[in-house]
Amino acid sequence: MSELVQDNSEETGPQQLPLDSWHRERGGRMVPFAGYEMPVQYEGIMAEHLWTREHAGLFDVSHMGQLLFSGEGVDVALESLLPGELQKLGEGRMRYSLLLAENGGIHDDLMVTRLPANNAFEEDAGAFYMVVNGATKWDDLGVLRENLSDDIRIAHLDEQALLALQGPEAVTALERLVPGVADLVFMTAGAFDWQGNPLWVSRSGYTGEDGFEISLPADCAVAFADALLEQAEVKPIGLGARDSLRLEAGLPLYGHDIDLETTPIAADLGFALSKRRREEGGFPGAERILMEREQGSVSKRVGLTIEGRQPVREGAMVVDADGSEVGKVTSGGFAPSVGAPIGMAYVPTALAAPGTEITLAQRGKIHRATVTPMPFIPHRYVRKKG
């Protein structure tokens, strides 16, 4: 654990992950991403995508921000910035939430967990553990520090690694190394031990598959990743497949599908507004967000299936009959499990109903698309014991 430090990545170049050499030794093709050098692929995006859907993919997501919050009334304080119900969030329970701006836009999307007394961070019961996006973590820290009182302590866990093991066989592989993780269900977390090293394991992820995210000290990350890779079900997976998996799962990517210009209602993330918070308000942008929830937003994020085999990429225009731009594609690509190109776009609310046929323009070419419910592939989260 360490205190908040200044981000100098723009001056010093991309930083290295704790597993940097590990990725290179296994043929990972490294690219700059979110201030780090990260593996975009090993044997190929298609193969890695399909392996994760059928077995278990190991992702290094150590670039993401891991934060701790503690202090008297920390749940009330965080609710002043997030629209989720945190005061009644049980220990070891997680919630997807949004760091909101005063205009109703989204600073970031995140996962927040209330810690029990037995946790891997030596925090008192009732403290909160938060995982934020790597590309926005420094801005998030600025917003959080500026808006929370000095009574709330914020710690940036920049000496922790974060691994994600995703896929239907993830539980089999991880249970072999860390007995007891199979007892977790979706959106719960707990403390575990591996060879004397403290692990914080949550049953969560961002691929639509069952799986886990594991926070652990950086100095044991290589040994733990090696142990995971010795399991027959596990292969290392790069950023490319992580993006195609989350797109098929209908999950937005910050900086592409959501940002400071999009509200939770336009982004189809209204589920992140807990019932009590909707009734009481009291979070940034509440007036606009609750009005949009009541009356509808001007535009809405939707899923698209594209005719033909040619993917339509981020930035392509949604056009009307006159060829005028009325919306924009925010994510797009060929979906290996669907077997067709898919995408996400913001369209006028009048065009947002499933089954609506729309026209896209990309580099002088016209593409036909149909608004499609998301996810494109059913989620396979383990919500309760069978």
Residue pairs with C-beta under 8 A, 6 or more apart in sequence:
1 68
1 121
1 155
1 157
1 159
1 160
2 155
2 156
2 157
2 158
2 159
3 155
3 156
4 141
4 145
4 154
4 155
4 156
5 156
5 158
7 35
7 138
9 15
9 35
9 36
10 35
14 32
14 35
14 36
14 37
15 35
15 36
15 37
16 36
16 37
17 23
17 36
17 37
17 38
17 60
17 62
17 63
17 161
18 62
18 161
18 218
18 219
18 221
18 222
19 60
19 62
19 161
19 221
19 222
19 225
20 30
20 37
21 222
22 222
22 225
22 226
23 30
23 38
23 39
23 60
23 236
24 30
26 42
26 236
27 42
27 43
28 39
28 40
28 41
28 42
28 236
28 238
29 39
29 40
29 41
29 42
29 238
30 37
30 38
30 39
30 40
31 37
31 38
31 39
31 40
31 239
32 38
33 40
33 63
33 134
33 135
33 239
34 63
34 133
34 134
34 135
35 63
35 134
35 135
36 62
36 63
36 134
38 60
38 63
38 238
38 239
39 60
39 236
39 238
39 239
40 238
40 239
40 240
41 48
41 238
41 239
41 240
41 241
42 48
42 235
42 236
42 237
42 238
43 235
45 238
45 240
45 241
45 244
45 336
46 336
48 57
48 235
48 237
48 238
48 240
48 241
49 241
49 244
49 245
49 336
49 337
50 336
50 337
51 57
51 167
51 235
51 237
52 166
52 167
52 207
52 209
52 237
52 241
52 245
53 167
53 168
53 209
53 245
53 336
53 337
53 377
54 167
54 168
54 169
55 167
55 168
55 169
55 233
55 234
55 235
56 165
56 166
56 167
56 168
56 169
56 170
56 172
56 173
56 211
56 231
56 233
56 234
56 235
57 165
57 166
57 167
57 207
57 234
57 235
57 236
57 237
57 241
58 163
58 164
58 165
58 225
58 228
58 229
58 234
58 235
58 236
58 237
59 163
59 164
59 165
59 166
59 237
59 242
60 161
60 162
60 163
60 225
60 236
61 134
61 162
61 163
61 164
61 213
62 160
62 161
62 162
62 163
62 218
62 221
63 134
64 131
64 132
64 133
64 134
64 137
64 162
65 130
65 131
65 132
65 133
65 134
65 136
65 137
65 140
65 141
65 156
66 129
66 130
66 131
66 156
66 157
66 158
66 160
66 162
66 215
67 129
67 130
67 131
67 132
67 137
67 140
67 141
67 144
67 154
67 155
67 156
67 157
68 121
68 123
68 127
68 128
68 129
68 130
68 153
68 154
68 155
68 157
69 77
69 78
69 127
69 128
69 130
69 148
69 152
69 153
69 154
70 123
70 124
70 126
70 127
70 128
70 152
70 153
70 155
71 77
71 151
71 152
71 153
72 151
73 151
73 152
74 126
74 127
74 128
74 152
75 86
75 87
75 89
75 114
75 126
75 128
76 87
77 148
77 149
77 151
77 152
78 86
78 112
78 128
78 148
79 85
79 86
79 87
79 277
79 282
79 283
80 147
80 148
80 282
80 283
81 99
81 100
81 143
81 144
81 147
81 148
81 283
81 284
82 97
82 98
82 99
82 100
82 110
82 112
82 283
83 97
83 98
83 100
83 264
83 272
83 273
83 274
83 277
83 278
83 283
83 286
83 289
84 95
84 96
84 97
84 98
84 112
84 272
84 273
84 274
84 277
85 95
85 274
85 275
85 276
85 277
86 95
86 112
86 114
86 128
88 276
89 95
89 112
89 114
90 114
91 114
91 115
91 116
91 117
91 125
91 126
92 113
92 114
92 115
92 116
92 188
92 189
92 190
93 113
93 114
93 187
93 188
93 189
94 111
94 112
94 113
94 187
94 188
94 189
94 202
94 204
95 111
95 112
95 113
95 187
96 109
96 110
96 111
96 272
97 109
97 110
97 111
97 112
97 272
98 106
98 107
98 108
98 109
98 110
98 264
98 269
98 272
99 106
99 107
99 108
99 109
99 110
99 132
99 140
99 143
99 144
100 106
100 107
100 264
100 283
100 284
100 285
100 289
101 107
101 260
101 284
101 285
102 284
102 285
103 260
103 285
103 288
104 263
104 264
104 284
104 285
104 288
104 289
104 292
105 259
105 260
105 261
105 262
105 263
105 285
106 254
106 258
106 259
106 260
106 262
106 263
106 264
106 267
107 136
107 139
107 140
107 143
107 260
108 132
108 133
108 136
108 139
108 140
108 254
109 133
109 252
109 254
109 258
109 269
109 272
110 130
110 131
110 132
110 133
110 140
111 130
111 131
111 202
111 204
112 128
112 129
112 130
113 128
113 129
113 130
113 189
113 202
114 126
114 127
114 128
115 121
115 123
115 125
115 126
115 127
115 128
115 129
116 125
116 190
116 191
117 124
117 125
118 190
118 191
119 127
119 129
119 191
119 200
120 191
120 192
120 198
120 199
120 200
120 215
120 216
121 127
121 129
121 157
121 200
123 129
129 189
129 200
129 215
131 162
131 213
132 140
133 140
133 254
133 255
135 254
135 255
136 254
136 255
137 156
141 154
141 156
144 154
145 154
148 154
157 215
159 217
159 218
160 215
160 216
160 217
160 218
161 215
161 216
161 217
161 218
161 221
162 213
162 214
162 215
162 216
163 213
163 214
163 216
163 221
163 224
163 225
163 228
164 205
164 206
164 207
164 211
164 212
164 213
164 214
165 173
165 174
165 211
165 212
165 214
165 228
165 234
166 205
166 207
166 209
166 210
166 211
166 212
166 237
166 245
167 207
167 209
167 210
167 211
167 233
168 209
168 210
168 380
169 233
170 209
170 210
170 211
170 212
170 233
171 181
171 182
171 210
171 212
171 382
172 233
173 228
173 231
173 233
173 234
174 181
174 201
174 212
174 214
174 228
175 181
175 182
176 231
177 194
177 224
177 227
177 228
177 231
178 192
178 193
178 194
178 199
178 201
180 190
180 192
181 192
181 201
181 203
181 212
184 190
184 201
184 202
184 203
184 212
185 203
185 382
185 383
185 384
185 385
186 203
186 204
186 210
186 381
186 382
186 383
187 202
187 203
187 204
188 202
188 203
189 200
189 201
189 202
189 203
189 204
190 200
190 201
191 198
191 199
191 200
191 201
192 198
192 199
192 200
192 201
193 199
194 216
194 220
194 224
194 227
195 220
195 223
197 216
197 217
197 220
197 224
198 216
198 217
199 214
199 215
199 216
200 214
200 215
200 216
201 212
201 213
201 214
201 215
202 212
202 213
203 210
203 211
203 212
203 382
204 211
204 212
204 213
205 211
205 212
205 213
206 242
206 245
206 246
206 249
206 251
207 242
207 245
207 246
207 249
208 245
208 246
208 248
208 249
208 250
208 251
208 375
208 377
208 378
208 379
208 380
209 245
209 379
209 380
210 380
210 381
210 382
214 224
216 224
225 236
228 234
229 235
229 236
243 253
243 331
243 333
244 333
244 334
244 335
244 336
246 253
247 253
247 331
247 332
247 333
247 335
247 342
247 343
247 344
247 376
248 335
248 336
248 337
248 338
248 342
248 375
248 376
248 377
249 374
249 375
249 376
249 377
249 379
250 303
250 344
250 374
250 375
250 376
251 375
252 258
252 267
252 269
252 301
252 330
252 331
252 344
253 331
256 314
256 330
256 331
257 267
257 301
257 330
257 331
257 344
258 267
258 269
258 301
262 301
262 346
263 285
263 288
263 289
263 292
263 297
264 270
264 272
264 273
264 289
265 289
265 292
265 293
265 296
265 297
266 292
266 297
266 298
266 299
266 300
266 301
266 346
267 301
268 300
268 301
268 302
270 293
273 289
273 293
277 283
278 290
278 293
281 287
281 290
283 289
296 349
297 349
298 348
298 349
299 327
299 346
299 347
299 348
299 349
299 352
300 346
300 347
300 349
300 352
301 330
301 344
301 345
301 346
302 344
302 345
302 346
302 347
302 351
302 352
302 371
302 372
302 374
303 342
303 343
303 344
303 371
303 372
303 373
303 374
303 376
304 312
304 329
304 332
304 342
304 343
304 344
304 345
304 358
304 360
304 369
304 370
304 371
304 372
305 338
305 340
305 341
305 342
305 369
305 370
305 372
305 376
306 312
306 332
306 340
306 341
306 342
306 343
306 360
306 367
306 368
306 369
307 367
307 368
307 369
307 370
308 341
308 367
309 334
309 340
309 341
310 341
310 365
310 367
311 332
311 333
311 334
311 341
311 343
312 329
312 332
312 341
312 343
312 360
312 362
312 367
312 369
313 329
313 332
313 333
313 362
314 329
314 330
314 331
314 332
315 328
315 329
315 362
316 328
316 329
316 332
316 343
316 360
316 361
316 362
316 367
317 325
317 327
317 328
317 329
317 360
317 361
317 362
318 325
318 326
318 327
318 328
318 329
318 345
318 346
318 347
318 351
318 358
318 359
318 360
319 325
319 326
319 359
319 360
319 361
320 326
320 359
321 359
323 361
325 361
326 347
326 348
326 351
327 345
327 346
327 347
327 348
327 351
327 358
328 345
328 346
329 343
329 344
329 345
329 360
329 362
330 343
330 344
330 345
330 346
331 343
331 344
332 341
332 342
332 343
332 344
333 341
333 342
333 343
334 340
334 341
334 342
335 341
335 342
335 376
335 377
337 376
337 377
338 376
338 377
342 372
342 376
343 369
344 374
345 358
345 360
345 369
347 358
347 371
351 358
351 371
352 371
353 371
354 371
354 372
354 373
355 370
355 371
356 370
356 371
357 368
357 369
357 370
357 371
358 368
358 369
358 370
358 371
359 366
359 367
359 368
359 369
360 366
360 367
360 368
360 369
361 367
